């Protein structure tokens, strides 16, 4: 066990002037080394046989002087100087804390877990996407959601090609989320994808904590009465064009979104043809199809019935299985007519309210809450 003390680390130069070492001739003629000085006003003089012993004696007296003039203590300890400094720093941090150092150390041992490995972002993303693909196979998420997740994470990987998960700080991630001046809704969507990705990483032991845990979604105030919608002429022009491209294969998709209010992202890809009952003039949206996980019935209006008779779902599937790049072809039509994300659904809601004058019935058929119905204007 070594002898270390906080006072021992004080600069010896501070106290050299207090104690001197000088030759001293004893009565018997032997020359000694005398250490002399003052401690709290009391003169101290001690003789030593050699200069080396005198230096040790002087240092001991200097420690006693430091002890007397300050709150420092001389103790025996097995800690090294570096460990002593760290212990002192820890106690200073906890000076006003309500618990002891031992409490916080035990808490750290019980709750902190070292990451299993420094997992690179590029390696973690494919493993996460594989899990999300399993969710899509079980209809827990839609294929459209899966594609959106893949697109966002592909961009994320390009942005941090060589980073490990542990290197992703909150500041770096917020800068990424706000990149290119993205709208607040876009930023919320990016944050949502990353939050679920980091939750998965934490569960795998690749991260100790979610680096976005302290962040919040942007609050977006929706403007009442401003939901975009197509007028009757625009709807007719759109459907006339859909009939002329790809052999009309996409006509059921647009007809169901425009004339039944089926959500184009999510619901339409999960809707089964057997749930579209033309003979009963009704479409059943099951909970696993609905965005809000609630069953609803949509009445098939005459215009939709005419389209479904012209393009029966047994011959024209809602999502053509043999068509390549369906998403790209849908996007081409959207761009041609300047269709926003939910404009087809908004048009159905607005037209339904305008014709039947019932916000409540429209909200039920569209699967909206009572508050959401106020977002749509009468045409």
Secondary structure as GFF3:
##gff-version 3
##sequence-region A 1 379
A	DSSP	three_ten_helix	7	9	.	.	.	ID=ss1
A	DSSP	three_ten_helix	12	14	.	.	.	ID=ss2
A	DSSP	beta_strand	19	25	.	.	.	ID=ss3
A	DSSP	beta_strand	31	39	.	.	.	ID=ss4
A	DSSP	beta_strand	42	48	.	.	.	ID=ss5
A	DSSP	alpha_helix	51	69	.	.	.	ID=ss6
A	DSSP	alpha_helix	81	93	.	.	.	ID=ss7
A	DSSP	alpha_helix	101	111	.	.	.	ID=ss8
A	DSSP	alpha_helix	121	137	.	.	.	ID=ss9
A	DSSP	alpha_helix	143	159	.	.	.	ID=ss10
A	DSSP	three_ten_helix	165	167	.	.	.	ID=ss11
A	DSSP	alpha_helix	170	177	.	.	.	ID=ss12
A	DSSP	three_ten_helix	179	181	.	.	.	ID=ss13
A	DSSP	alpha_helix	184	204	.	.	.	ID=ss14
A	DSSP	alpha_helix	232	244	.	.	.	ID=ss15
A	DSSP	three_ten_helix	246	248	.	.	.	ID=ss16
A	DSSP	alpha_helix	251	260	.	.	.	ID=ss17
A	DSSP	alpha_helix	267	270	.	.	.	ID=ss18
A	DSSP	three_ten_helix	273	275	.	.	.	ID=ss19
A	DSSP	beta_strand	276	277	.	.	.	ID=ss20
A	DSSP	three_ten_helix	278	280	.	.	.	ID=ss21
A	DSSP	beta_strand	282	285	.	.	.	ID=ss22
A	DSSP	beta_strand	296	299	.	.	.	ID=ss23
A	DSSP	alpha_helix	302	310	.	.	.	ID=ss24
A	DSSP	alpha_helix	326	337	.	.	.	ID=ss25
A	DSSP	alpha_helix	343	356	.	.	.	ID=ss26
A	DSSP	alpha_helix	359	366	.	.	.	ID=ss27
A	DSSP	three_ten_helix	372	375	.	.	.	ID=ss28
###
